[in-house]
Amino acid sequence: MDYTEKYQKLLDKSEETGLPKYFLNDLRVHDLRFLKENNPDEFIWVLRTAGTHLFTIPEAKKYRSQVCDLADDEVRFFWFSGGELKEKTRDEVTALLREPVPTRTPFSIW
């Protein structure tokens, strides 16, 4: 999926929820740039009253406590995977981020 399609999903969800109310450049500039430069297949997007946060899954796992403990008037969590942006609860995101990151078995000719 092209990064512009992913970004459109974020814009649609932002319009639907009325968030963020402040720090709109998080969505308009930083999230767009992140998607354009990285175009991840999976990511977590945190939509808040005061801005957004977008994390790749390995990054979110590394900083799980910061991702899941964000405090704001309103915080909503979204998991993008398989071309879909699905809302998750804080507990669901916490549990998903506790799962181990799959590792590839090195190729061996022996």
C-alpha positions in Angstrom: 0.0 0.0 0.0 1.3 3.4 -0.9 2.1 5.9 1.9 -0.5 8.3 0.6 -3.3 5.8 1.1 -2.1 5.2 4.7 -1.9 8.9 5.3 -5.5 9.3 4.0 -6.6 6.8 6.6 -5.0 8.9 9.3 -6.7 12.0 8.0 -10.1 10.3 7.8 -9.8 9.1 11.4 -8.6 12.6 12.6 -11.7 14.1 10.9 -14.0 11.5 12.4 -12.7 12.0 15.9 -12.0 15.7 15.9 -8.5 15.0 17.1 -5.9 16.4 17.5 -7.2 19.8 18.7 -3.7 21.2 19.2 -0.3 20.6 17.6 -1.9 19.8 14.2 1.5 19.8 12.6 2.1 16.4 14.2 -0.5 15.0 11.8 0.0 17.4 8.8 3.8 17.5 8.8 5.5 14.9 11.0 3.2 11.9 10.4 3.1 12.5 6.6 6.9 12.8 6.5 7.3 9.6 8.6 5.0 7.6 6.3 6.7 9.0 3.2 10.2 8.2 4.4 9.5 4.8 6.0 6.2 3.5 4.5 5.9 0.8 7.3 3.6 -2.2 6.8 2.6 -2.0 10.4 2.6 0.8 12.9 0.9 2.2 16.0 -0.6 5.7 15.8 -1.6 7.5 18.9 -4.2 10.2 18.5 -4.4 12.7 21.3 -6.0 16.0 22.1 -2.6 17.6 21.9 -1.0 16.0 18.8 -0.2 12.5 17.5 2.6 9.9 17.8 3.4 7.4 15.2 5.7 4.4 15.9 6.9 1.4 13.9 6.2 -1.8 15.9 9.8 -2.5 16.9 10.1 1.2 18.0 6.9 0.9 20.0 8.0 -2.3 21.6 11.3 -0.6 22.6 9.5 2.3 24.1 6.3 0.5 25.3 5.9 2.3 28.6 6.1 5.7 26.9 3.7 4.6 24.2 1.1 3.1 26.5 1.4 5.6 29.4 0.7 8.7 27.4 -1.7 10.9 29.4 -4.0 13.5 27.8 -7.6 14.6 28.0 -8.3 12.1 25.3 -5.9 9.4 24.0 -6.9 6.9 21.3 -4.7 4.1 20.0 -4.7 2.7 16.5 -2.9 -0.3 15.0 -2.2 -0.2 11.3 -1.7 -3.7 9.8 -2.9 -5.5 6.6 -4.0 -2.2 5.1 -6.4 -1.4 7.9 -6.3 1.1 10.7 -8.1 -0.4 13.7 -8.7 1.2 17.0 -7.4 -0.6 20.1 -7.7 -0.1 23.8 -4.6 0.9 25.8 -4.7 -2.6 27.3 -4.8 -4.3 23.9 -1.9 -2.2 22.7 0.1 -3.0 25.8 -0.5 -6.7 25.3 0.3 -6.6 21.6 3.6 -4.8 22.4 4.6 -7.5 24.9 4.6 -10.1 22.1 8.1 -10.9 21.0 9.3 -9.5 17.7 9.6 -12.3 15.2 13.1 -13.0 14.1 14.3 -14.6 10.9 16.3 -17.8 11.0 19.6 -17.2 9.3 20.1 -19.0 6.0 22.4 -21.9 6.3 23.8 -24.2 3.6 24.8 -26.8 6.1 
